Amino acid sequence: MAATALTVALAATVLVVPSATGSRGAATDRADASRAARAREVALPTTVVTLSGGAGMQVAGVPGGVGAPTTAGPWAVAEPFRSIATGTGRFVADVAVTGTGGPGSARDVTGLVRPAASGAPVELQHWAPAGWRTVDAARTRADGAFALRLVTSGFGNAQYRVVAPRFLGQPRAATDALDVGAYGDLREALPPDEACQGAVAFAEPGCENPELAGRIIPDPRRGDDWHHDTHGAFKCFHGETDVPVERCDYGSTRGDALRVALVGDSHAAMVLPGLRDTAERLNWELHSYAAARCLLADPGPVEDECHFRRGDLLRRLLGGRYDVVILTGYRQTAAAPDAIALALRRLLGTGAVVAVLGDGPKLDEATLACATTRTATAAQVVACGMPRAAALQPPDPLLEAHAQAPGTLLVDTVDLMCSSDECRPVVGHVMAYRDLHHLSATFGRSILAYRLGPVVAALDERAAGERGIVG
């Protein structure tokens, strides 16, 4: 671990809101939950814990799956994030996992066993539903250093740990679970529905699919299918500001799944379909927190209508033990960039990869009307467009919040929708919008690989960083 001390802000308390009947959308249930939550609402005090470089303490990573806490009910909350600070006098430190690639690619796992002892046995174990299985073994050098190797198997996330068995009277030591991703090129692993469709047309110039010639999917000249292209994005969504944001769970239920939170407003809801349908393959346990207005930010003054909901949501995210938090929202949100940045900085303190997904362009009425003209030819619809500078107004506050929260990851895919001077509703034979500013689910699927690429790269970088871990 680097010598510079790392300061982590941990929520002192986590609000747990019982779900009562667990029904979704019932006004009485929401009112009861709101009253119960307000009665128990607390401020957001923090405890600052400084972890020195030599403390041998884990900051990032997920517990090893077995015995991990679970949640139930639409508003239930996981345990608070807790750093591991127990020690036996012997520990495994500075573990790093290097290498990238898809299934079948190799990773090198290095670290130190302390106190050092030449020739001490060390094992690399892989988690499976049947238990931990040894996949490589070695002996430490005189300075306690070791080198192990693994070969990834399935696509997506998997967990490993390093174990130093008992040796010369010294007790056994083991790391917590280490997340190792086998993602490879996501453009190949998560292709669009048809070749060269949607965002791929911008990302890979020259990509052509003759079967798409003359087609627009869905066709905005034919009924309202283009307007309803949501793929179930709003089944877990509400507009009230005085009740907790409903959490819905998708994806993997395996004990070694990566914990991922998608947070935001209706624009986050439109990210959900592609991510939801891919989460199980990625071995990601996906939790969505999407609701109208009140984008995640510092709760602000008590009299603000978003105070309760933002405070409750921030507590739940801080206590959720997430590996990845993805935040996105409409560029015309009322949340101030500095308030959003404050929430982002607190999330960084949990050790999560915090990704800010920049908002897409916004069409004007004339451009949308051009694209939805019933009598237009396909070529005329494809030619509809507006100046890029106008489509990116007002400025996206998420971009400014990212700039104020060093360590967050910015994922901005505007260049996969717009040329240097123009934005069009139809991108790569796909109607990219379902109204003036919500992207369509079909287009969202085509751009998913490009949105997730930086996230999985950040996970690889986190695994390769210095990590002091105690057994």
Secondary structure, DSSP 8 states (H G I E B T S, - for coil): --SS-EEEEEES-------TT--SS-HHHHHHHHHHHHHH-----EEEEEE-TTS--B-SS---STT-----STT--------B----S-EEEEEEEE---STT-EEEEEEEEES--TT-EEEEEEEETTEEEEEEEEE--TTSEEEEEEE--SSEEEEEEEEE--BTTB--EE---EEEEE---HHHHS--SSTT-TTHHHHSTT---GGGTT--BS-TTSTTTTTTTTTTTTSS----SSS---EEEEE--STT-EEEEEEESHHHHHHHHHHHHHHHHHTEEEEEEE-SS--SS----TTSTTHHHHHHHHHHHHTS--SEEEEE--TT-SS-HHHHHHHHHHHHTTT-EEEEE-------HHHHHHHT-TT--HHHHHH--EEHHHHT-S--HHHHHHHTSTT-EEE--GGGTB-SSEE-SEETTEE-BSSSS-B-HHHHHHHHHHHHHHHHHHHHHHHHS---EE-
